[in-house]
Amino acid sequence: MGERPELKLYNTLTRTKEVFSPIDPDNVRMYVCGPTVYDYAHIGNARPVIVFDVLFRLLRHLYGEDHVTYVRNITDVDDKINARALRDYPNLPLNEAIRAVTEKTEAQFQADAKALGCLAPTVQPRATDFVLPRPDGKTDMVSLIQSLISRGHAYDAAGEILFDVSSMGDYGKLSNRRLEDQQAGARVAVERHKKNPGDFVLWKESSADEPGWDAHFHMSDSRSLAIRGRPGWHIECSAMSAAYLGQTFDIHGGGLDLIFPHHENEIAQSCCAHGTDRMANIWMHNGFLQVEGRKMSKSEGNFVTINELLETEKFGGRKWPGEVLRLAMLMTHYREPIDFSVRRLEEAEALLVKWRRRVDGEMHGDLQTSFVEALADDLDLSHYLKLLNAPGLSASALFAAAALIGIDLSPLQAEIDVAQFVEDRLQHIANKNWSEADRIRDDLLSQGIQLKDGKDPATGERVTTWEVKR
């Protein structure tokens, strides 16, 4: 492979950019928090999916495709999911009922991620499969909680098993929050059963009409507790990361909003349960996303799912190809806030058309070292895109460089392929299915194929010609 370029990544844990040195170069290990499959994923969810797909591709390039393990979980343990499972499938075992409730939304998430040009992670474990002890002995949530109890980091109160934040000397090291800072404003009256306001739930008792799993815990005072309940939010990622990546691994990623409390509490659980000083060596977080300059929310009327962008005209009055959405995300450094707008998508689409014109069907090429070095500097896409836009860059080098960040510049070349799209579009027009006709036109344009509508001078019927934009 030759000399490997130096990879530098910004570590939230140390607030510095560090040279990446994997624990085992033959098995580079990364965990990223995945979706809660209660509903379709929104465009904000797409950002970590795309960002860490780029890092996954870079790690595979640097260390070899067979030497990188990427785990992204599926969260299907959620009170709303549990309640729907109990309501809709009362006669099924809980895990089977949850699977029935979430199979459609999970399938849609996988389809969305694929449309965005993302590779499938090495493993995508579902939280429900890791609640109770497993036949294969992989780390599970109940056993992890038991370890925390045995090591003096957890206690029971009011039907809950809680993590004792005061038992960990450096709790708060990821978010830089001190315990005394968390005392102010804490809802002590509401949560008076806690030893400390910052203590968080590991296991919560379920009432008779709530779904739950049967768990047994042995307390430090020799009591044995049988608690039919459900896990807290944070414990699932501690269990699933350890199950596939070990007690300490290389990279943990997710959105900026997860630093506290989710990632902070993951660290607390994992380090205290395993007796380690670190859960992951590098913690990476992508920045927030706004839509047209405002925080995305349903009340603002600017909430949009990935599927709606791909398949409807809700945003900007048209559908958007997955590669356009992907490039629009990558045009801002992953740690910076991003304003997702129609103008931004149009800029990304114009750039894709320009690149496809320059590639002009060239589908092979060697990756230049300068591109790898740019991406290896904490995923510096701004520099990377400047290199891609350099006028002297060969078509083959452009194709290879775009492929490394998951952008496929393969054009629609064969006339018969375009002709079939044109025929389909004309049929949609005849049926007055304007949205689908526009989608075909826009998809072709994003690939460098421009359609031109006109009339047959003899018959007056609509005719459509096409050309490759140069």
C-alpha positions in Angstrom: 0.0 0.0 0.0 3.0 2.3 0.4 3.5 4.8 3.2 0.3 5.6 5.0 -0.6 9.3 5.3 -0.9 10.6 8.8 -4.5 10.7 10.0 -5.4 13.5 12.4 -8.8 13.7 14.1 -10.3 16.2 16.4 -11.0 14.5 19.8 -13.8 16.0 21.8 -12.4 14.3 24.9 -9.1 16.3 24.8 -10.4 19.3 22.7 -7.4 18.9 20.4 -6.6 17.5 17.0 -4.7 14.3 17.5 -2.7 11.9 15.3 -4.8 8.7 15.1 -3.0 5.6 16.2 -5.3 2.5 16.2 -5.1 0.0 19.1 -4.8 -2.7 16.5 -4.0 -1.6 12.9 -5.4 -5.0 11.7 -8.8 -4.2 13.2 -9.6 -0.5 13.4 -12.8 -0.2 15.4 -15.5 2.5 15.2 -18.9 2.9 16.9 -21.5 5.5 15.9 -24.9 6.0 17.5 -27.6 5.1 15.1 -31.3 5.9 14.6 -34.3 5.3 16.9 -36.6 3.5 14.5 -39.8 4.9 15.8 -40.4 7.1 12.8 -38.7 8.0 9.5 -35.2 9.6 9.8 -35.1 13.4 9.3 -32.4 15.3 7.4 -30.6 16.1 10.7 -30.2 12.3 11.2 -28.5 12.1 7.8 -25.5 14.2 8.8 -23.8 11.7 11.1 -24.7 8.9 8.7 -22.9 10.7 5.8 -20.0 12.1 7.9 -19.0 8.8 9.4 -19.5 7.0 6.2 -16.8 9.2 4.7 -14.5 8.4 7.7 -15.3 4.7 7.2 -14.3 4.9 3.6 -11.1 6.7 4.5 -10.2 4.2 7.2 -10.8 1.4 4.7 -8.5 3.1 2.2 -5.8 3.6 4.8 -5.9 0.3 6.6 -7.6 -2.1 4.1 -11.3 -2.9 3.6 -11.0 -6.1 5.7 -9.3 -4.3 8.6 -12.0 -1.9 9.7 -15.0 -2.8 11.9 -17.8 -0.2 11.9 -20.7 -0.7 14.3 -23.8 1.5 14.1 -26.7 0.4 16.4 -30.4 0.4 15.8 -32.3 1.8 18.8 -35.6 -0.1 19.1 -35.9 0.0 22.9 -38.0 3.1 23.4 -41.1 3.8 25.5 -43.1 4.9 22.5 -42.1 1.8 20.5 -42.7 -0.5 23.5 -46.2 1.0 24.0 -47.1 0.6 20.3 -45.8 -3.0 20.4 -47.9 -3.9 23.4 -51.0 -2.2 21.8 -50.7 -3.7 18.3 -49.2 -7.1 19.0 -50.4 -8.1 22.5 -50.1 -11.8 21.9 -46.4 -11.8 20.6 -43.3 -11.9 22.8 -42.1 -8.4 23.4 -39.0 -8.6 21.1 -41.1 -10.0 18.3 -43.7 -7.4 18.7 -41.1 -4.6 18.7 -39.7 -6.1 15.5 -43.1 -6.0 13.9 -43.6 -2.4 14.8 -40.2 -1.2 13.6 -39.5 -3.3 10.6 -40.9 -0.7 8.2 -39.1 2.3 9.7 -35.8 0.4 9.9 -36.1 -0.8 6.3 -36.8 2.8 5.2 -33.7 4.0 7.1 -31.6 1.5 5.4 -33.0 2.5 2.0 -32.4 6.2 2.8 -28.8 5.6 3.8 -28.2 3.6 0.6 -29.7 6.4 -1.5 -27.4 8.9 0.2 -24.4 6.8 -1.1 -23.5 5.3 2.3 -21.9 1.9 2.7 -23.5 -0.6 5.1 -21.7 -0.7 8.4 -19.9 -4.0 9.3 -22.5 -4.7 12.0 -25.9 -3.1 12.8 -27.1 -4.6 16.1 -30.6 -4.0 17.4 -30.9 -3.0 21.1 -33.7 -5.5 21.8 -31.2 -8.3 21.1 -28.9 -7.1 23.8 -31.2 -6.5 26.8 -30.9 -9.9 28.5 -28.0 -12.3 28.7 -27.2 -14.0 25.4 -26.4 -17.6 24.5 -23.2 -16.4 22.7 -21.9 -14.6 25.8 -21.7 -11.2 24.1 -22.1 -8.2 26.4 -25.7 -7.5 27.3 -27.4 -4.7 29.3 -28.5 -6.6 32.3 -25.1 -8.2 32.9 -23.4 -4.8 32.4 -25.8 -3.3 35.1 -25.0 -6.2 37.4 -21.3 -5.4 37.0 -21.9 -1.8 37.9 -23.8 -2.9 41.1 -21.0 -5.3 42.0 -18.4 -2.7 41.6 -20.2 -0.2 43.8 -21.4 2.2 41.0 -25.1 1.5 41.1 -27.9 1.3 43.6 -31.7 0.7 43.6 -34.4 3.2 44.6 -38.1 3.5 43.9 -38.1 0.6 41.4 -35.1 1.8 39.5 -31.4 0.8 39.3 -29.5 4.1 39.1 -25.9 5.0 38.3 -24.2 6.8 41.1 -22.2 9.6 39.4 -20.4 10.5 42.7 -18.8 7.0 42.5 -16.7 8.1 39.4 -14.0 10.6 40.2 -13.7 12.1 36.7 -17.4 12.0 35.7 -18.1 14.8 33.3 -14.7 14.7 31.5 -16.2 14.6 28.0 -18.6 17.5 28.4 -16.5 19.4 31.0 -19.4 19.5 33.4 -18.6 19.3 37.1 -20.9 17.6 39.5 -21.3 20.7 41.6 -22.5 22.5 38.4 -25.2 20.0 38.0 -26.6 20.5 41.5 -27.9 24.0 40.6 -31.4 23.8 39.1 -31.8 20.1 39.6 -35.4 18.9 40.1 -34.6 17.5 43.5 -38.3 17.5 44.5 -39.2 15.5 41.5 -36.4 13.0 41.8 -35.8 12.9 45.6 -35.1 9.1 45.5 -31.8 9.8 43.8 -28.6 10.2 45.9 -27.4 12.9 43.5 -29.4 15.0 41.0 -27.2 13.8 38.2 -27.7 10.1 38.8 -29.3 8.4 35.8 -31.4 5.4 35.2 -29.9 2.1 34.2 -33.1 0.0 34.6 -36.6 1.1 35.2 -39.5 -1.0 36.6 -42.5 -1.5 34.3 -46.0 -1.3 35.7 -48.4 -4.2 35.0 -49.8 -2.5 31.9 -46.3 -1.5 30.5 -44.1 -3.8 28.4 -40.9 -5.1 30.0 -38.2 -7.7 30.4 -37.7 -10.0 33.4 -34.3 -9.1 35.0 -32.6 -10.3 38.2 -30.1 -8.2 40.1 -27.9 -9.1 43.1 -27.4 -6.1 45.3 -24.3 -5.3 47.4 -26.3 -5.9 50.6 -27.0 -9.5 49.5 -30.6 -8.7 48.4 -31.8 -10.4 45.2 -34.1 -8.2 43.1 -36.4 -9.4 40.4 -37.5 -6.3 38.4 -39.6 -6.6 35.4 -38.7 -3.5 33.5 -36.8 -1.9 30.7 -33.3 -0.4 30.2 -32.4 3.3 30.4 -31.4 5.1 27.3 -27.6 5.1 27.7 -26.9 1.5 28.6 -27.6 0.0 25.2 -24.6 1.6 23.5 -22.3 0.6 26.3 -23.4 -3.0 25.8 -23.4 -3.2 22.0 -20.1 -1.4 21.6 -18.4 -3.8 24.0 -20.2 -6.8 22.4 -18.5 -6.1 19.0 -15.6 -3.8 19.7 -14.3 -4.7 23.1 -14.0 -2.7 26.3 -11.9 0.0 24.7 -11.9 0.8 21.0 -10.6 3.4 18.6 -13.4 5.9 17.6 -16.9 6.8 18.9 -19.0 9.1 16.8 -22.3 10.9 16.9 -24.0 14.3 16.8 -23.0 17.2 19.0 -26.2 16.9 20.9 -25.2 13.5 22.2 -22.1 14.7 24.2 -24.3 15.3 27.3 -25.9 13.3 28.7 -25.7 10.3 26.3 -22.0 10.0 25.6 -21.0 11.2 29.0 -23.1 8.5 30.6 -21.8 5.9 28.1 -18.3 6.6 29.3 -19.3 6.4 32.9 -21.1 3.0 32.5 -18.4 1.4 30.4 -15.4 2.6 32.3 -16.9 1.7 35.7 -18.2 -1.6 34.6 -15.0 -2.7 32.9 -12.5 -1.0 35.2 -10.9 0.9 32.3 -9.9 4.5 32.0 -11.3 5.0 28.6 -14.2 3.7 26.6 -13.0 5.0 23.2 -9.7 6.8 22.5 -11.2 9.3 20.0 -14.6 11.0 20.4 -15.9 12.7 17.3 -19.1 14.9 17.0 -20.7 16.5 14.0 -22.2 19.9 14.3 -25.9 21.0 14.4 -28.1 21.4 11.3 -30.6 24.1 10.6 -33.1 24.3 7.8 -33.3 27.6 5.9 -31.7 29.4 8.8 -34.0 28.1 11.5 -33.9 25.2 13.9 -35.8 22.3 12.4 -39.0 21.5 14.2 -42.5 20.4 13.3 -43.9 23.6 14.9 -41.7 25.7 12.6 -43.1 23.8 9.6 -39.6 23.0 8.3 -39.3 19.5 9.5 -38.4 17.2 6.6 -37.4 13.6 6.4 -34.8 12.1 4.1 -37.5 10.1 2.4 -39.5 13.3 1.7 -36.5 14.9 0.1 -35.9 11.9 -2.1 -39.5 11.1 -3.0 -41.7 14.2 -2.7 -41.7 17.9 -3.7 -42.0 19.1 -0.1 -38.7 20.9 -0.1 -38.1 23.4 -2.9 -41.0 22.1 -5.0 -39.0 19.1 -6.4 -37.4 15.8 -5.5 -33.6 15.7 -4.8 -31.3 12.9 -5.8 -29.3 11.2 -3.0 -25.9 12.3 -4.4 -27.1 15.9 -4.3 -28.1 15.6 -0.6 -24.8 14.0 0.2 -22.7 16.6 -1.5 -24.7 19.4 0.1 -23.8 17.9 3.5 -20.2 17.6 2.7 -19.8 21.2 1.6 -19.5 22.3 5.2 -16.8 20.8 7.6 -18.4 18.2 9.8 -17.8 20.0 13.0 -19.3 23.3 11.9 -23.1 24.1 11.9 -24.8 23.7 8.6 -27.7 25.6 7.1 -29.6 23.2 4.9 -31.3 25.1 2.2 -32.7 24.9 -1.4 -29.9 27.2 -2.5 -27.4 24.9 -1.0 -28.9 21.9 -2.8 -28.9 23.8 -6.1 -25.2 24.6 -5.6 -24.4 21.0 -5.0 -26.4 19.9 -8.0 -24.6 22.4 -10.3 -21.2 21.1 -8.9 -22.2 17.5 -9.7 -23.2 18.5 -13.2 -19.8 20.3 -13.7 -17.9 17.3 -12.4 -19.8 14.9 -14.6 -19.1 17.0 -17.7 -15.4 17.0 -16.8 -15.3 13.2 -16.2 -17.1 12.6 -19.5 -17.5 8.9 -19.0 -14.0 8.2 -17.5 -14.7 5.6 -14.8 -11.2 4.6 -13.7 -8.3 6.4 -12.1 -5.7 6.4 -9.4 -6.3 8.4 -6.2 -3.8 11.2 -5.8 -1.9 11.4 -2.5 -2.9 15.1 -2.1 -6.6 14.1 -1.8 -5.9 11.4 0.9 -3.8 13.9 2.8 -6.6 16.5 2.7 -9.2 14.1 3.9 -6.8 12.7 6.6 -6.6 16.2 8.1 -9.8 15.8 10.2 -11.9 15.3 7.1 -11.1 18.6 5.7 -13.6 18.6 2.9 -13.2 22.3 2.1 -9.6 21.7 1.0 -10.7 18.5 -0.6 -13.4 20.2 -2.7 -10.9 22.9 -3.8 -8.7 20.1 -5.1 -11.6 18.6 -6.9 -12.4 21.9 -8.6 -8.8 22.5 -9.7 -8.9 23.1 -13.5 -5.9 21.0 -14.3 -7.2 17.9 -12.6 -7.5 14.9 -15.0 -10.9 13.2 -15.5 -9.6 10.0 -14.1 -8.2 11.6 -11.0 -11.5 13.5 -10.5 -13.5 10.3 -10.7 -11.3 8.5 -8.2 -11.2 11.4 -5.7 -15.0 11.8 -5.8 -15.4 8.0 -5.3 -13.4 8.2 -2.1 -16.0 10.5 -0.5 -18.9 8.4 -1.9 -19.8 10.5 -4.9 -20.4 8.5 -8.0 -19.7 10.5 -11.2 -20.7 7.7 -13.6 -22.9 9.4 -16.2 -25.8 7.9 -18.1 -24.0 7.3 -21.3 -25.9 4.7 -23.3 -28.5 6.3 -25.6 -30.9 3.4 -25.0 -30.9 4.1 -21.2 -31.7 7.7 -21.7 -34.3 6.9 -24.3 -36.1 4.7 -21.8 -36.2 7.5 -19.2 -37.5 9.9 -21.9 -40.2 7.4 -22.9 -41.2 6.9 -19.2 -41.3 10.7 -18.7 -43.5 11.3 -21.7 -45.9 8.6 -20.4 -46.1 10.4 -17.0 -46.8 13.7 -18.8 -49.6 12.1 -20.8 -51.0 10.8 -17.5 -50.6 14.3 -16.0 -48.2 12.9 -13.4 -46.1 16.1 -13.4 -44.2 15.3 -10.2 -42.8 12.1 -11.5 -42.0 13.6 -14.9 -40.1 16.4 -13.1 -38.3 13.9 -11.0 -37.0 12.0 -14.1 -35.9 15.3 -15.7 -34.1 16.5 -12.5 -32.4 13.1 -11.9 -31.1 13.1 -15.5 -29.9 16.7 -15.1 -28.0 15.9 -11.9 -26.1 13.3 -14.0 -25.3 15.7 -16.8 -28.1 14.8 -19.1 -30.3 17.8 -20.2 -33.7 17.2 -21.7 -35.2 19.6 -24.2 -38.9 19.5 -24.9 -40.4 20.7 -28.2 -43.1 19.9 -30.8 -43.0 17.8 -33.9 -43.6 20.3 -36.7 -45.7 17.8 -38.7 -47.9 16.4 -36.0 -47.7 19.0 -33.2 -47.0 16.2 -30.7 -44.5 16.7 -27.8 -41.0 15.4 -28.6 -38.1 15.3 -26.2 -34.4 15.3 -27.2 -31.4 15.2 -24.9 -27.8 16.1 -24.8 -24.8 15.7 -22.5 -24.1 19.0 -20.9 -20.5 20.1 -21.6 
